[in-house]
Structure formats: C-alpha cells, structure tokens
Amino acid sequence: MRLSLLELPSLIRRALMVAGLPRGCADAAARLVAWAELEQGEALAWLERELPALAGQEFGGLAGETLATGALRLGGKGRSFLMTGPLALDAATAAARRHGIGAALVVDSPGHPPLLALADLAARRELVGIAAYAGRAAVTLPSGTQPWRFDYAGAEADALLAALAEAAAHGLPTSLDDLLALLRPPPATGASGCCYAVLAADPARFESAGRIMAALLVEIDQAKIDAGESHSPADHALRHALALTDGLEIDEALWRRLRAYGDRVLIPNSERSRRDAG
C-alpha cells in the first residue's frame, strides 16, 4: 500500500508514545524514523522490532560530561538510540549555534539502523551534519532546499568515528582546513570508546557549505554517485517530490500492526471524552 509522507510521522509518534517515550522525544524520534524510511527504507520494520525493548525501558534524564569546548559525552544507560539520538543531535546543534561547532559522543546506547538520518536532520537546520557508528557514517551538507550527503562504510567510517571522538576530547576544528582534515581522517588505530557520535557545524564559520562541498567533491567521482555512495541535492529533491505526490510504498500488514499498536494512545470517542476535551 502507499502511505502519505505527511501521515507517516504521526503513526510513528503514536507508537513511540505507547512504548513510553516522552512526548518531546517521541516527536524528534518520529521525524528521525520517517526520514530514514524515506531515505533508506526498512526503518518501519526496524521500529516494530524495537518497540518491545522500548516498552521495558526507563526514560529519565541522561548523564552528560563536558569534554572540549562544544563537545559532550552522553551516557545512554542502555537506552535505545531512539531516545539518545534526538538528544545528541540537539546537544550538538546547540553547541554549533553557540561555538560554531558542536559534538556529542554517546556511550551505552544500542540500536543504530536509522542513525545516519541524524546527519540529514542537522543539514535541515542549516548545519553541516555528521553521524558515525561502527562501520557506517554520513556527512550531510545543507544545499538550498535539499542536502548533499556523503556516505562512508567500513574502515573509512571507523576512522571518522575515531577522529570525532579524538576531536571531542582534545578540541574541535576551528578552521576550514581542520574541519576537512577531520572529515578525511587517516585509518583508525584504536577503538573510539563510544557507540556513536554526532557533530554539527555552522557552515558560516567555515567559509560556507559551498567551500566544504567543493573540497569534498574533489574526491567524489560520478562512479561513486552512481553506486549510491553519495547523494546529490537532485537525488533528494526527486525522492521527496515523488514521496509527496505519490506517497511511500509500505507493507500493508506492517502498517496495520503499527497502527493498532499506536492507537492505544488515543482516547475513546465518547460523550465524556468530548465533554472533557475543552
């Protein structure tokens, strides 16, 4: 079946709230999963598998430890990425607005399939977004109405994660050259010490997103774009336009299960509920 792109976040939000996520966190996590479903697929199926674990978790505050200027380590306490991810993005974004660049290292937080969508959501905030975990990473640059994403895999992703952890501990980049060096690190020689990392940077502090993109494009050829390892603004624009006009193809049985789960947060339609609604 085809599902409206506008309807998707509300379905996800209701399911997350039934599982126990606080409303504010559920809103952010719903956007994250919806974006991942649009960009990568399989995010709804992953969400369904994740819901039972979410329902058994406590959702109190997270412990934060300040590292270098603009950097923070968040202790996940074993909680799902669906809770820690939006908080990490917010922390990195707030630091980027204040210092020009910000990073959040997250420890003890399992569940990473939609993680790379954090980089895209950072770009939606007009920031350079970077997200990395073991074996996967993405760098997304704001570019008009649609971002441009560069994907990393395997050893390259591990090197970027290790470089992010090192920079967060000892000092985040303050110049364009230093930022580009961070985005193209040498092979990693040790463990990063975190589950994943999120970095956000204000492109105006680094000679504009265009300069960053131009430098990264030097190493990106058409074959890499054709292989799906980088994504141009035109790719995103076409995908989003089609999703807005035609909707997304969703497994109908999966949709019905998630809808039934999420509908438990709704109040029955009765005389009392209508009277108490205001």
N, C-alpha and C positions, 0 to 999 in steps of 0.2 A: 504494500500500500504506500501511497505518497502522503507525507505529512507536511503541513505548512511549517516553514522555518520559524515563523512567529509563535507557533504553538508549542514548539519543542522545549524552550526553557521552562515554561510553566509546568509542563508534565514532569520534567526532571526536578524542579524545585519542590513540588508536592511530595515526590518520592523521597527526597533527601530530608524534608521536614518530618515525614513519618518515621524515618530512620533515626531521627533525633538531632540533626544538625540545627544549630541556632539559625534564626531567620536570615540575619545578615550574611552569615557564612554560606547558607543554602543558596542565596541569590547569586553570590560570586561563583560558587561551585557549579551551579546550573549553567551559567554562561560558559564556564570552562568546558564542561562536558558537551554542551551544544556545539561549541566551536570545534572541539575535537571530532565530533561526529561529522560535521560538515567537511573538515579538512582531511581527516584521516580515516573515518569510518570505524565501525566496531565499538565506539565509545558507549553506546546504549547497552550493548551486550555486556561490556565490562562493568558498567554501572549495576546491572542486575546481579552480577556475581558479587559485587562489593557490598550491596545493601545489607545482607545478613551480618557481616562483620561490623558495619557502621552501627547497626542497631544495638550492638553489645558494648559500645564504647562510651566512655565519659567524655564530655565536651567542655571541660573547664579551660582556663587560660593556659597559655604555653609559657615556658621559661625562656627568657631571652638573655643573651650575653653579648655585650658590646665588644666588637673587635676593633679593627682600624676605623678611621673616620668614615661614616656612611655604611659600615658593614655590621651585620648582626648574625649571631648564631641562635637558631631556634631549636629547642628540644621538643621533638614531636611526641614523646612519651608513648610511642607505639600507635599513635592515632593515624588515621588514613590521610593520604595525600589530599583527599577532597576537603579536609579541614585545614591542613597546614599550607597547601598550595596557595589559596587566596590570601592567607595571612602573609606568606613570604612575598608574594607579589606586591601587596600593599606596603610592606615594610621597605622593599627595595624602591618602590615608586616614591614613597615619602622622602626617603633619603636622597633620591635623584633630584627631586624638586628643591631640596634644601642645599645639597652639596654639589649637584651636577651629576653625581653618580652614586649608586647605592647597590648593596648586595645583601642577600640573605642566604646563609648556609643552613640547611635543615638536616638534623640527625634524628634517627629513630622514628622514621615515618614511612611505612610501606605503601605500595600501590602506586605505580607510576605511568600506566599506559597513556593517559591524556596529558602528561606533564608538559610536553613541548608547546601546547596551546598557551601556556603562560607567557612565552616569548611573543606570541602573536597578540595577546591581550595587552601586553606592555606597549607594543607598537601602536595599538589603538589609542593609547594615552599619549601619543606623540613622543614616545621614548624609544631608544634602542633597547630591545628586549633580548635577553639571553637566558636560556634554561638548559641545564645539563644534568644527567644522571648516568649511571654506569652504561656505557655503550651507546648512548643516544644524546644528542644535543641539537640546539637550534639557535640561530641568531636571526632576529627579525628586525628590519629597519622600516620606520614609517616612510611612506612614499605616497603623498596625496591621499586619496581615499582608500587605497589598498596597500598592504605591506609587501615587502620583498623578504622572503625567508631563505636562509642558507642552512641546510641540514648537515649534521656531522654524524658519523656512525663509527662504531668500533674504537680503534686506538685513538683516532682523532678526537672523538667525543670524550674519552677518558682523559686525554691530555688537557682538553678545555676545562673539564670538571676540576682537575688537579690545579690548573692555573687559576681558576676562580677562587678556590679555597686558599691558595697561597696569597693571592692579591687581597682577599678579605682579611687575612690575618696580619699582613705586613704593609698594606697600603694600596688603595685602589688607584687606577690610572688617573692622571690629571691632564694629559695631553693626548692629541690625536695619535701620535706615534706610539705612545704607551698603550692606548686602547687597542690599536691594531695589532700590536705585539701580543696582547692578551688574547685576542681573537684568533691568532695563528701561532699557538704555543708549540714548543718542541715536544717530542714524545715524553709521556709521563714516566717517572721512575719510581713513584711510590703511591700509596693509597691517599685519597683525598680526605678521608676522615669524616665524610658526610654522605647522606643518602642522595641529596641533590642540592643544586644551587641555582639561585635566580639573581640576575643582575639587570639593572635598568640604568640607562644613561640619557641625559638630556643632550640631544644632538647639537643644540645651540652652543653648548660648552665645548664641543669637539669639532668645530669648524663645519657643522651641518651634517645631516644624514647623507646628503649627496656626496660629500667627500669620503665618508666612510664606505658608502656603497661602491663608489668608483674604485677605491683601493681594494675592496674585496672582490670586485668583478674581474680584476686583473687575473685572479686565479680560478675564475669560473668560466668554463667554455660551454659551448652550446650542447656538447655531448652530455655534460653533467646536468644541464637543464632538462634535456630530453629524457635522461634517466630518472628524473624526478628528485634529484638531489639538491636542486634549488628551485625556487618558485617565484616567478616574476609577478609584478602587480597585475599584468594582464591575466595570468592564470587565476589569481584570486578574484579579480573582477568578474570573469566569466563564470567561475564556480558559484559565486554569490548571486549573480544575476539569475542564473538558472535555478538556484535554490529558492530565490524569492518568487520567481514566476511559476515554477513547476513543483516546488516542494522537494523534500528528500525522500528517497526510497527507503522505507523502514519495514522490517519484518512484522507482519500484522500480529502474529502470536506474541511476539516480544512487546509490541505496543500495548496490547490488551493486558498483559501481565503487569507492566509498569503502571498503566492507568489504574488498574484495580488496586495496586499497592498504594499509589499516591492518593487515590480518592478517599483513603481512610482519614486524611487530614481535613476533609470537608465536613461541614455541619449539615445534618439532615434538613431538608426543606420542610418546615412545619410552621404552624401558627406561632409557636413560642419563638422559634429562631427568627422569623420575620419580625416579630414584635421587639426582640432584643437587639436586632441589627441596627437600631437607632431611629 
